[in-house]
């Protein structure tokens, strides 16, 4: 008997589940954020369900979930993952390695989000 292991290339989380609170689109449009501003920061996240993400140094796409819509922000390294089968939850820690400029962010969000899920 076997099981399928799916490795996620996208960390999609809401602010409630660990997306950095200070990253807001309004502030990003006024003065774009850069990864250098976050290089020493470690963020914690959780998602319901059991998932596996690419381990650092392979980056994952960092996506903010806002009311069911997807907003792409850049790339992250996940360096710790815990899958808790008792509560059916995946948690972990990540760092931000790249933040997209606002123009590219809009293009990638419009082109890479699942149909009907783009924030824009």
N, C-alpha and C positions, 0 to 999 in steps of 0.2 A: 504494500500500500504506500502511496506517495502523496505528496502535497505540492502545490504550486507556490513558489515564492516570487512575488512581484516586487521589484525594486522601483520605488518612486523617484522621479527626477525633479519633482516639484514639491516644495514645502508651502502648502496653502493653509494659512492660519488667519484668524481674526485677531483683533486687539485683545479680546477676552481670552484667547488661547495662546497668547505670547507674542503677537506681532508688536514690534517696538512702538510704543505710544507716541513718541515724538515724531515719527515719520508720518506726516500728513501731506496729502496732495496740495492743499492750500499753501502750506509753508514751502513745499518743494517747488511750486510754480513761482513763488516770489524770489527765493534764493535756493537753487538746487543743492540738495545734500550730496555728499561724496562718501565713498567708503572710508576714506582716511579719517573722517570724523567719528567713525565707529570702530576703528581698528583694535582697540583694547577692550571692547565691550563683548560680553557673553550674554546671550539671551536664552531663555528657557521657553519651551513650547509643549503643547499637548494636542492630540487629536483623538477623537473616538475611533475605535477600530484598530486592528493590528496591522501595522505597516512597516515596511523597511525602506529606508532612504539610502541613497548613495553615501558612502562614508567619505569624509575628507581624506585626501585633497581633491576628490572629484566634487565639483560644485553642483548644487541643486538650484533650480529657479525659485526665487523668493516671491511669493504672491500673497497679497493681502486679500482676504475675503471680507467684503462689505455688503451686508444684506443679500448674500447669495451671489454677488457679482465678483469677478476676478480683476484685480489691479496688480499688474506685474511691476516689481520694484527693482529687481536685480538678481544677484547670485549670493548664495550662502554656502558655508561649509558646516555640515552637521558632524560634530565630533563625539557626541554621546547620544545613544538611543536606548530606550527601555520599552519593551513590549510587555504589558501587564495583562495576562490572560484572565485574571480574576475579575478585573473591571473593564476588560476589552478596550484598552487605551494604550496609545503610543505616546511617549514623552521623550524629551531630549534637550540638548543644548546646541546652539549654533552661533556662528559669527558671520557678519556681513563682509563679503569680499568685493562686491561691486554694486553700485547703485546707478541705474540708468538715468541719463539726462531726460528731462520732461518730454522732449519731442520723441525720442526713441521709446520711452516708456509708453506713450500713447499708441505708437505704431505697433509695438510688440503686444500690448494688451488687446488691441483690436484684431490682430492677426493670429494670435496664439490661444486666445481664450476659447473654450468650447462654445459652440453656437448658442447665442442668447445669454451668455455669461459675462461678456465684456462689460467692464465698469463704464466705458464710454458709449 
